[in-house]
Amino acid sequence: MAHMLDANFSPTAVLASNDLAAIGMMRAIRRAGCSVPQDMSVVGFDDIRLAEFTEPPLTTVHLSRRELAQQAFAALLHDREGLFKAPAAGKLQTHLFIRESTCRANANPAKT
């Protein structure tokens, strides 16, 4: 994130691969003198408990760890039994928790 900001590449939003990375992105954005979400929206992925207590509270995609673990365990058991092809994975339910780290993008961003 810091390299992106140093290169004057400023998208209106970023999506992190997990919430801890998103929290680091928000920190880098603030250290660069910008604000979340006014200058850049940030979205995380995995909905850790800390996400709702960051400043601003982090918008994130919730993924059921229980469902993910059940599917991973079933695939592991299937492989352990000597079968080469794992059972088809089911769809994991996700939910977007919209909090305060996102807002509507500015239609006419200021040129820097």
Sequence and secondary structure as in RCSB ss.txt:
>XXXX:A:sequence
MAHMLDANFSPTAVLASNDLAAIGMMRAIRRAGCSVPQDMSVVGFDDIRLAEFTEPPLTTVHLSRRELAQQAFAA
LLHDREGLFKAPAAGKLQTHLFIRESTCRANANPAKT
>XXXX:A:secstr
 HHHHHTT   SEEE SSHHHHHHHHHHHHHTT  TTTT EEEEES  GGGGGSSS  EEEEE HHHHHHHHHHH
HHHHHTT SS        EEEE  TT     SS    
